[in-house]
Amino acid sequence: MSQRTSATLHAAIIMDGNGRWAAARALPRIAGHRAGADALRRTVEAAPDLGIGTLTVYAFSSDNWQRPPAEVSALMKMFHLYLRREQARCVTNGVRVSVIGRRDRLPRMLLPMIEGCEQATALGRKLHLRLAVDYSSRDAIMAAASSIGKHASREDFVRALGSEDVDLLIRTGGEKRLSDFLLWESAYAELVFTPKMWPDFGAGDLAEAVAEFRSRERRFGALPKAALA
């Protein structure tokens, strides 16, 4: 378990509520996803000034393939558009982009865009933006476990998993579950659930979540500091 003392946080967000946001406005679901992409831009822009060095967002879970084919197709096209539209902005602002999750089931037209964006932004140091696409934490854990020997250490497993501990995990949309997202990495994460739908989420909401995180005492199984005094 990593107990990082650096001011740089790893924040993770389950971006939930796009469809319900659209339905409440009598709009098609894809309109909610488009508004969600705008919310992601606002969040990425605000994150570094709040002490966030890594931001992992749940863009498309492996279970989301069960959604109607038309919606899935629209989401994949929008993901392609997002990468193409935001790449230059990310380079300018020092944002490194990585995509985690399976790639063998993604549309072939997406793969060059993903690889190109990752390469173009590789030198970004202000923020590491990790987009989880066709991602399942349980699948990632199984893959990491199968890639190391029987007597491997926890550190070996973490290296195989390729991720660092999450400090703060936020879920929008009112639901209170992790939904197969960063299960290993969130073992000691501070959880913040908000009823606000993702398209309405902004810099102020992120700042409130970080303030809530900083108000909590992280003990990692130890006694509170007051009890040790």
Residue frames as qw, qx, qy, qz and C-alpha x, y, z in Angstrom:
[[0.000, 0.887, 0.461, 0.000, 0.00, 0.00, 0.00],
 [0.412, 0.344, -0.010, 0.844, 1.36, 3.39, -0.98],
 [0.277, -0.817, -0.413, 0.292, 1.04, 6.14, 1.62],
 [0.465, 0.434, 0.117, 0.763, 2.17, 9.12, -0.40],
 [0.294, -0.663, -0.362, 0.586, 2.76, 12.30, 1.57],
 [0.241, 0.060, 0.334, 0.909, 3.17, 14.54, -1.47],
 [0.292, 0.425, 0.286, -0.808, 0.70, 17.37, -1.98],
 [0.373, 0.235, -0.597, -0.670, 0.05, 15.94, -5.43],
 [0.635, 0.062, 0.607, -0.473, -3.15, 13.90, -5.38],
 [0.077, -0.042, -0.881, -0.464, -4.46, 11.07, -7.50],
 [0.494, 0.239, 0.373, -0.748, -8.14, 11.84, -7.96],
 [0.042, 0.126, 0.914, 0.383, -10.56, 9.52, -9.73],
 [0.432, 0.218, 0.188, -0.855, -14.06, 10.33, -10.96],
 [0.244, 0.335, 0.898, 0.149, -16.98, 8.14, -11.93],
 [0.153, 0.135, -0.165, -0.965, -18.71, 10.52, -14.33],
 [0.041, 0.376, 0.925, 0.018, -22.33, 9.50, -13.81],
 [0.154, 0.624, 0.504, -0.577, -25.63, 11.12, -14.71],
 [0.015, -0.210, 0.469, 0.858, -25.31, 12.18, -18.36],
 [0.140, -0.314, -0.835, -0.430, -28.41, 10.28, -19.48],
 [0.203, -0.665, -0.666, 0.270, -30.56, 11.43, -16.58],
 [0.127, -0.493, -0.009, 0.860, -29.39, 15.01, -17.09],
 [0.087, 0.029, -0.607, -0.789, -30.55, 14.83, -20.72],
 [0.193, -0.453, -0.854, -0.167, -33.85, 13.11, -19.87],
 [0.166, -0.624, -0.498, 0.578, -34.70, 15.84, -17.35],
 [0.057, 0.530, -0.149, -0.833, -34.40, 18.33, -20.20],
 [0.747, 0.502, 0.365, -0.238, -36.28, 16.22, -22.77],
 [0.265, 0.753, -0.529, -0.288, -33.05, 15.86, -24.76],
 [0.924, 0.197, -0.327, -0.020, -31.57, 12.74, -26.37],
 [0.836, -0.496, 0.051, 0.229, -29.04, 10.87, -24.23],
 [0.721, 0.258, 0.073, 0.639, -26.18, 11.82, -26.53],
 [0.017, 0.833, 0.015, 0.553, -26.79, 15.47, -25.64],
 [0.679, -0.723, 0.100, -0.075, -26.01, 14.55, -22.05],
 [0.876, -0.101, 0.148, 0.448, -22.79, 12.87, -23.11],
 [0.443, 0.612, 0.075, 0.651, -21.77, 15.96, -25.08],
 [0.305, -0.857, 0.066, -0.410, -22.44, 18.12, -22.04],
 [0.868, -0.466, 0.101, 0.140, -20.41, 15.62, -20.01],
 [0.755, 0.273, 0.055, 0.594, -17.43, 16.14, -22.32],
 [0.068, 0.783, -0.038, 0.617, -17.62, 19.87, -21.55],
 [0.665, -0.718, 0.086, -0.188, -17.66, 19.06, -17.83],
 [0.913, -0.121, 0.058, 0.386, -14.54, 16.96, -18.27],
 [0.479, 0.561, -0.020, 0.674, -12.73, 19.89, -19.90],
 [0.290, -0.819, 0.079, -0.488, -13.67, 22.15, -16.97],
 [0.857, -0.509, 0.085, 0.004, -12.47, 19.55, -14.50],
 [0.840, 0.152, 0.025, 0.520, -9.16, 18.96, -16.28],
 [0.251, 0.702, -0.048, 0.664, -8.49, 22.70, -16.39],
 [0.465, -0.766, 0.113, -0.430, -9.21, 23.09, -12.66],
 [0.947, -0.245, -0.185, 0.093, -7.39, 20.00, -11.37],
 [0.674, 0.260, -0.298, 0.624, -3.72, 21.14, -11.32],
 [0.046, -0.568, 0.209, -0.794, -4.44, 24.28, -9.29],
 [0.753, -0.488, 0.039, -0.440, -6.14, 22.09, -6.66],
 [0.331, -0.580, 0.736, -0.111, -3.05, 19.94, -6.16],
 [0.902, 0.170, 0.369, -0.143, -4.19, 17.07, -8.39],
 [0.094, -0.594, 0.672, 0.432, -1.34, 15.51, -10.35],
 [0.043, -0.013, -0.938, -0.344, -3.18, 12.47, -11.71],
 [0.568, 0.188, 0.257, -0.759, -6.84, 12.38, -12.72],
 [0.024, 0.021, 0.962, 0.272, -8.43, 9.08, -13.74],
 [0.530, 0.182, 0.159, -0.813, -11.95, 9.24, -15.14],
 [0.443, 0.173, 0.880, -0.011, -14.39, 6.45, -15.96],
 [0.275, 0.337, -0.328, -0.838, -15.36, 7.18, -19.55],
 [0.784, 0.137, -0.356, -0.489, -16.73, 3.79, -20.67],
 [0.547, -0.367, 0.718, -0.224, -16.91, 0.61, -18.61],
 [0.038, 0.134, -0.941, -0.308, -16.70, -2.90, -20.03],
 [0.214, 0.425, 0.835, -0.276, -20.32, -3.34, -18.94],
 [0.278, 0.588, 0.070, -0.756, -21.37, -0.36, -21.07],
 [0.084, 0.155, -0.803, -0.569, -21.19, -2.54, -24.20],
 [0.088, 0.400, 0.906, -0.106, -24.65, -3.74, -23.08],
 [0.214, 0.564, 0.213, -0.768, -26.15, -0.37, -23.95],
 [0.683, 0.637, 0.322, -0.155, -28.07, 0.12, -27.23],
 [0.724, 0.116, 0.328, 0.595, -25.71, -0.15, -30.24],
 [0.254, 0.811, 0.227, 0.475, -26.66, 3.32, -31.48],
 [0.389, -0.915, 0.079, -0.071, -25.64, 4.88, -28.16],
 [0.786, -0.366, 0.307, 0.392, -22.39, 2.92, -28.03],
 [0.619, 0.430, 0.328, 0.570, -21.53, 3.96, -31.58],
 [0.024, 0.922, 0.115, 0.368, -22.25, 7.60, -30.77],
 [0.602, -0.775, 0.160, 0.112, -20.07, 7.40, -27.67],
 [0.785, -0.100, 0.331, 0.513, -17.15, 5.97, -29.63],
 [0.416, 0.658, 0.269, 0.567, -17.44, 8.70, -32.25],
 [0.237, -0.944, -0.029, -0.229, -17.59, 11.32, -29.51],
 [0.755, -0.536, 0.213, 0.311, -14.50, 9.84, -27.84],
 [0.676, 0.257, 0.319, 0.613, -12.65, 10.12, -31.15],
 [0.130, 0.838, 0.202, 0.490, -13.81, 13.72, -31.50],
 [0.523, -0.852, 0.020, 0.021, -12.79, 14.54, -27.92],
 [0.766, -0.307, 0.260, 0.502, -9.24, 13.28, -28.45],
 [0.514, 0.451, 0.333, 0.650, -8.88, 15.10, -31.76],
 [0.059, -0.885, -0.206, -0.413, -10.31, 18.34, -30.40],
 [0.553, -0.830, 0.067, -0.032, -8.46, 18.35, -27.06],
 [0.889, 0.019, -0.014, 0.457, -5.03, 17.07, -28.09],
 [0.393, 0.558, -0.062, 0.728, -3.53, 20.48, -28.92],
 [0.401, -0.774, 0.035, -0.488, -5.03, 22.00, -25.77],
 [0.899, -0.430, 0.003, 0.085, -3.49, 19.23, -23.68],
 [0.755, 0.226, -0.049, 0.614, -0.06, 19.73, -25.24],
 [0.096, 0.698, -0.040, 0.708, -0.23, 23.48, -24.60],
 [0.537, -0.682, 0.116, -0.484, -1.34, 23.01, -20.99],
 [0.065, 0.493, -0.825, 0.269, 1.10, 20.25, -20.11],
 [0.789, -0.089, 0.380, -0.474, -1.52, 17.51, -19.79],
 [0.065, 0.284, -0.931, -0.219, -0.36, 13.98, -20.49],
 [0.790, 0.059, 0.020, -0.610, -3.16, 11.73, -21.77],
 [0.002, 0.209, -0.977, -0.049, -3.24, 7.95, -21.28],
 [0.761, -0.066, -0.209, -0.611, -6.03, 5.52, -22.08],
 [0.177, -0.251, 0.920, -0.243, -6.44, 2.49, -19.82],
 [0.753, 0.216, 0.409, -0.468, -8.59, -0.56, -20.43],
 [0.673, 0.138, 0.673, 0.274, -8.94, -3.02, -23.29],
 [0.176, 0.571, -0.301, -0.743, -8.29, -1.88, -26.84],
 [0.137, -0.043, 0.915, 0.377, -9.03, -5.05, -28.77],
 [0.171, 0.579, 0.797, -0.035, -12.79, -4.37, -28.76],
 [0.067, 0.697, 0.102, -0.707, -12.63, -0.68, -29.65],
 [0.660, 0.726, 0.186, -0.062, -13.45, 0.50, -33.19],
 [0.785, 0.070, 0.167, 0.593, -10.33, 0.35, -35.34],
 [0.261, 0.764, 0.132, 0.575, -10.66, 4.01, -36.27],
 [0.470, -0.873, 0.005, -0.131, -10.09, 4.91, -32.61],
 [0.881, -0.288, 0.035, 0.374, -6.75, 3.20, -32.14],
 [0.562, 0.361, 0.042, 0.743, -4.54, 5.56, -34.21],
 [0.152, -0.796, -0.068, -0.582, -6.19, 8.53, -32.50],
 [0.761, -0.648, -0.021, -0.007, -5.53, 7.08, -29.03],
 [0.837, -0.100, 0.068, 0.534, -1.91, 6.24, -29.83],
 [0.381, 0.566, 0.106, 0.723, -1.31, 9.58, -31.50],
 [0.341, -0.834, -0.050, -0.431, -2.74, 11.53, -28.57],
 [0.836, -0.518, 0.017, 0.180, -0.69, 9.53, -26.06],
 [0.741, 0.115, 0.096, 0.654, 2.50, 10.16, -28.04],
 [0.190, 0.694, 0.133, 0.682, 1.81, 13.85, -28.64],
 [0.427, -0.793, 0.029, -0.433, 1.12, 14.54, -24.94],
 [0.881, -0.125, -0.379, 0.254, 3.77, 12.22, -23.47],
 [0.460, 0.210, -0.332, 0.796, 5.91, 15.06, -22.13],
 [0.358, -0.689, -0.156, -0.610, 3.07, 16.73, -20.21],
 [0.438, 0.026, -0.697, 0.567, 3.98, 17.19, -16.54],
 [0.260, -0.257, 0.213, -0.906, 1.25, 19.44, -15.17],
 [0.723, -0.019, 0.407, -0.558, -1.43, 16.74, -15.06],
 [0.025, 0.118, -0.954, -0.275, -1.71, 13.09, -16.03],
 [0.671, 0.136, 0.113, -0.720, -5.19, 12.51, -17.41],
 [0.087, -0.095, 0.985, 0.118, -6.09, 8.81, -17.56],
 [0.642, 0.104, -0.126, -0.749, -9.21, 7.91, -19.53],
 [0.372, -0.064, 0.917, -0.131, -10.68, 4.51, -18.61],
 [0.625, 0.333, -0.252, -0.659, -12.30, 3.09, -21.75],
 [0.875, 0.042, -0.446, -0.182, -13.63, -0.49, -22.00],
 [0.127, 0.459, -0.704, 0.527, -12.29, -0.76, -18.47],
 [0.824, -0.437, -0.276, -0.231, -13.06, -3.34, -15.78],
 [0.216, -0.729, 0.573, -0.306, -11.08, -3.27, -12.56],
 [0.848, -0.203, 0.465, -0.153, -11.72, -6.96, -11.92],
 [0.870, 0.470, 0.039, 0.142, -10.41, -7.82, -15.38],
 [0.265, 0.820, -0.396, 0.316, -7.34, -5.63, -14.77],
 [0.525, -0.578, 0.561, -0.273, -6.68, -7.37, -11.46],
 [0.939, 0.063, 0.336, -0.038, -7.01, -10.80, -13.05],
 [0.705, 0.664, -0.124, 0.215, -4.66, -9.83, -15.87],
 [0.012, -0.798, 0.507, -0.325, -2.07, -8.49, -13.44],
 [0.727, -0.393, 0.517, -0.224, -2.32, -11.59, -11.26],
 [0.941, 0.251, 0.225, 0.036, -1.85, -13.92, -14.23],
 [0.547, 0.773, -0.219, 0.237, 1.22, -12.02, -15.43],
 [0.082, -0.711, 0.601, -0.356, 3.29, -12.48, -12.26],
 [0.486, 0.130, -0.856, 0.117, 4.62, -15.54, -10.49],
 [0.642, -0.523, -0.549, -0.112, 3.03, -17.29, -7.54],
 [0.630, -0.462, -0.314, 0.539, 5.53, -15.87, -5.07],
 [0.260, 0.528, 0.109, 0.801, 5.48, -12.30, -6.34],
 [0.197, -0.286, -0.502, 0.792, 5.27, -9.46, -3.84],
 [0.160, 0.803, 0.499, -0.286, 2.56, -6.85, -3.51],
 [0.032, -0.722, 0.256, 0.643, 4.92, -4.38, -5.16],
 [0.190, -0.085, 0.829, 0.520, 5.30, -6.75, -8.13],
 [0.188, 0.581, 0.791, 0.029, 1.53, -6.88, -8.43],
 [0.061, 0.844, 0.201, -0.493, 1.18, -3.10, -8.31],
 [0.098, -0.507, 0.539, 0.665, 3.78, -2.75, -11.07],
 [0.173, 0.175, 0.896, 0.371, 1.90, -5.31, -13.18],
 [0.133, 0.735, 0.634, -0.199, -1.35, -3.45, -12.57],
 [0.388, 0.315, 0.266, 0.824, 0.30, -0.25, -13.78],
 [0.215, -0.776, -0.272, -0.527, -1.52, 2.17, -11.51],
 [0.214, 0.204, -0.572, 0.765, -0.98, 4.07, -8.29],
 [0.125, -0.472, -0.777, 0.398, -3.18, 4.37, -5.22],
 [0.076, -0.671, -0.391, -0.626, -6.18, 6.68, -5.49],
 [0.142, -0.012, -0.506, 0.851, -6.39, 9.40, -2.83],
 [0.365, 0.322, 0.334, -0.807, -9.81, 10.82, -3.64],
 [0.071, 0.228, 0.871, 0.430, -12.62, 9.10, -5.54],
 [0.334, 0.273, 0.194, -0.881, -15.65, 11.14, -6.59],
 [0.132, 0.328, 0.879, 0.320, -18.89, 9.81, -8.01],
 [0.277, 0.089, -0.014, -0.957, -21.51, 12.15, -9.43],
 [0.475, -0.105, -0.642, -0.593, -25.16, 11.40, -10.14],
 [0.639, -0.384, 0.196, -0.637, -26.26, 10.30, -6.66],
 [0.942, -0.028, -0.330, -0.052, -25.25, 6.63, -6.84],
 [0.366, -0.749, 0.513, -0.203, -23.03, 5.27, -4.06],
 [0.941, -0.059, 0.315, 0.108, -21.01, 2.39, -5.47],
 [0.291, -0.611, 0.529, 0.512, -17.68, 1.84, -7.22],
 [0.770, 0.558, 0.105, -0.290, -19.04, -0.06, -10.24],
 [0.911, 0.109, 0.218, 0.334, -15.86, -2.04, -10.95],
 [0.347, 0.865, -0.103, 0.347, -13.65, 1.05, -11.06],
 [0.251, 0.622, -0.532, 0.517, -10.10, 1.05, -9.62],
 [0.813, -0.497, -0.220, -0.206, -11.00, -1.44, -6.88],
 [0.817, -0.120, -0.245, 0.507, -7.42, -2.28, -5.85],
 [0.357, 0.343, -0.083, 0.865, -6.20, 1.30, -6.14],
 [0.331, -0.580, -0.079, -0.741, -9.11, 2.66, -4.09],
 [0.644, -0.264, -0.684, 0.219, -8.53, 0.45, -1.05],
 [0.377, -0.481, -0.410, 0.677, -7.79, 3.53, 1.10],
 [0.101, 0.367, 0.308, 0.872, -9.30, 6.24, -1.05],
 [0.151, 0.346, 0.484, -0.790, -11.51, 8.88, 0.50],
 [0.134, 0.434, 0.799, 0.394, -14.93, 8.63, -1.16],
 [0.167, 0.337, 0.186, -0.908, -17.08, 11.63, -2.05],
 [0.174, 0.446, 0.830, 0.286, -20.55, 11.07, -3.49],
 [0.126, 0.289, 0.087, -0.945, -22.55, 13.96, -4.90],
 [0.488, 0.529, 0.665, -0.200, -26.12, 14.07, -6.26],
 [0.245, 0.734, -0.193, -0.603, -25.03, 16.56, -8.92],
 [0.871, 0.408, 0.267, 0.056, -25.22, 15.12, -12.43],
 [0.691, -0.163, 0.276, 0.648, -21.90, 15.01, -14.25],
 [0.366, 0.595, 0.334, 0.633, -22.77, 17.63, -16.93],
 [0.235, -0.920, -0.133, -0.284, -23.38, 20.15, -14.11],
 [0.779, -0.470, -0.026, 0.414, -20.08, 19.38, -12.36],
 [0.367, 0.866, -0.079, 0.330, -17.54, 22.19, -12.42],
 [0.444, 0.441, -0.488, 0.609, -14.40, 23.64, -10.89],
 [0.376, -0.502, 0.329, -0.706, -16.23, 24.67, -7.73],
 [0.935, -0.199, -0.031, -0.292, -17.52, 21.14, -7.17],
 [0.828, 0.239, -0.377, 0.340, -14.04, 19.71, -7.63],
 [0.128, 0.525, -0.438, 0.719, -12.65, 22.26, -5.17],
 [0.668, -0.430, 0.195, -0.576, -15.31, 21.27, -2.61],
 [0.983, -0.033, -0.179, -0.034, -14.42, 17.59, -2.99],
 [0.622, 0.366, -0.425, 0.547, -10.71, 18.30, -2.54],
 [0.197, -0.539, 0.362, -0.735, -11.47, 20.46, 0.52],
 [0.873, -0.302, 0.038, -0.381, -13.53, 17.59, 1.96],
 [0.900, 0.169, -0.319, 0.244, -10.61, 15.23, 1.29],
 [0.372, 0.456, -0.431, 0.684, -8.14, 17.53, 3.03],
 [0.468, -0.530, 0.232, -0.668, -10.44, 17.84, 6.07],
 [0.958, -0.201, -0.109, -0.175, -10.28, 14.10, 6.72],
 [0.308, -0.672, 0.673, -0.034, -7.56, 12.31, 8.68],
 [0.842, 0.300, -0.414, -0.171, -6.18, 9.39, 6.70],
 [0.578, -0.601, 0.515, -0.199, -5.04, 6.72, 9.16],
 [0.590, 0.413, -0.675, -0.162, -4.41, 3.70, 6.89],
 [0.816, -0.210, -0.538, -0.017, -5.46, 1.37, 9.70],
 [0.416, 0.090, -0.537, 0.729, -3.44, 3.15, 12.43],
 [0.231, -0.675, -0.580, 0.394, -4.78, 5.06, 15.43],
 [0.141, 0.934, 0.180, 0.273, -5.76, 8.72, 15.13],
 [0.439, 0.469, -0.340, 0.687, -2.90, 11.11, 15.85],
 [0.395, -0.630, 0.182, -0.643, -4.74, 12.41, 18.93],
 [0.929, -0.333, -0.051, -0.156, -4.78, 8.94, 20.44],
 [0.849, 0.158, -0.213, 0.456, -0.99, 8.68, 20.05],
 [0.093, 0.746, -0.211, 0.625, -0.26, 12.01, 21.73]]
